[in-house]
Amino acid sequence: MDNGNIKIEQAPSWGSSVPVANVQEMARRNPLSVPNKYTRDLDDRPNLSPVSSDIPVIDLPLLSDGSNEEELKKLDLACKNWGFFQVPYNNTSFVHTNTDI
C-alpha cells in the first residue's frame, strides 16, 4: 500500500487463535482434570528422593583439636548434602533460638 511518500506494508494474517485454558489454574482447581497432553508419563517424570527434615547438628568444640574423625565426617556430609548445619549452644541450637526470637 502506498500512502504518499510512505510505503506501508500489510501485516500478514496468521488466522485466528484458539483460546487455551491456563494449565496452572486447571491444576490448582482440580489436579485430576488436567488433560494428558499437559502431563508426563510416569517413566518420564523425575525420580525424587525423599528429603529428611532433620538438619545436621555439628558440635564445634569436638572439632577444635582436630582429633574427632566422626564429627569431622558429619561436618563434611552436612556441608556437601545440606550446605548448612546447626551448632548446639547451651543445649539448644542457633537455628532453634533464632526462630524463637
matplotlib code that plots the C-alpha trace (Angstrom):
import matplotlib.pyplot as plt

x = [0.0, 1.4, 0.4, 2.2, 5.9, 5.5, 5.2, 3.1, 3.1, 0.1, 0.7, 0.4, -2.7, -2.0, -5.6, -7.5, -6.2, -7.9, -8.4, -6.4, -7.2, -4.5, -3.0, -1.7, -5.2, -6.7, -4.2, -4.9, -8.7, -8.7, -5.4, -7.3, -8.9, -5.6, -5.6, -3.0, -1.2, 0.0, 1.3, 4.3, 4.2, 5.3, 8.5, 9.4, 8.9, 12.0, 12.8, 12.7, 14.3, 12.7, 14.0, 14.9, 13.7, 16.5, 19.0, 22.5, 23.9, 27.6, 29.3, 32.1, 34.1, 34.6, 36.3, 38.6, 41.5, 41.0, 41.0, 37.3, 37.1, 33.4, 32.4, 34.6, 32.8, 29.4, 30.6, 31.8, 28.5, 26.4, 28.3, 28.1, 24.5, 22.8, 25.0, 24.4, 24.1, 23.1, 25.6, 24.5, 24.8, 24.0, 21.9, 20.0, 20.9, 21.4, 18.7, 16.2, 17.0, 16.8, 13.3, 12.1, 13.2]
y = [0.0, 3.4, 6.4, 9.4, 9.1, 6.4, 2.8, 0.8, -3.0, -5.0, -7.2, -10.9, -12.6, -15.7, -16.6, -16.7, -18.2, -20.8, -19.9, -22.2, -22.8, -21.9, -25.2, -24.0, -22.8, -26.1, -28.0, -25.7, -26.2, -29.9, -31.7, -34.7, -32.6, -31.6, -33.1, -35.8, -33.7, -31.5, -34.3, -36.6, -40.4, -41.9, -43.2, -39.7, -38.0, -37.2, -39.6, -37.5, -39.0, -38.3, -35.3, -35.5, -32.7, -33.4, -30.6, -31.9, -30.8, -30.3, -30.0, -27.5, -28.0, -31.6, -30.3, -27.8, -30.2, -32.0, -35.5, -36.3, -38.1, -38.9, -35.3, -34.2, -36.7, -35.3, -31.8, -32.9, -34.6, -31.7, -29.2, -31.5, -32.6, -29.7, -26.6, -25.7, -27.2, -26.4, -25.6, -26.5, -23.7, -24.4, -27.5, -25.5, -24.8, -21.5, -22.4, -23.1, -20.0, -17.7, -19.0, -18.2, -14.6]
z = [0.0, -0.9, 1.2, -0.5, 0.3, 3.0, 2.0, 4.4, 4.2, 5.2, 8.2, 7.4, 8.7, 10.7, 11.3, 14.5, 17.7, 19.8, 23.4, 25.7, 29.4, 31.8, 32.8, 36.2, 37.1, 36.0, 38.2, 41.1, 40.9, 40.2, 39.5, 38.1, 35.4, 33.6, 30.1, 29.4, 26.8, 29.7, 31.9, 31.7, 31.7, 35.0, 33.3, 32.1, 35.5, 37.6, 40.4, 43.5, 46.6, 50.0, 51.9, 55.5, 57.8, 60.3, 59.9, 60.8, 64.2, 64.5, 67.9, 67.1, 70.3, 69.3, 66.1, 67.9, 68.5, 65.1, 66.6, 66.3, 62.9, 63.4, 63.9, 61.0, 58.8, 60.0, 59.1, 55.7, 54.9, 56.3, 54.0, 50.9, 51.3, 53.1, 52.7, 56.3, 59.8, 63.3, 66.1, 69.6, 72.2, 75.8, 74.9, 72.2, 68.6, 67.0, 64.4, 67.2, 69.2, 66.1, 65.2, 68.8, 68.6]

ax = plt.figure().add_subplot(projection="3d")
ax.plot(x, y, z, "-o")
ax.set_aspect("equal")
plt.show()
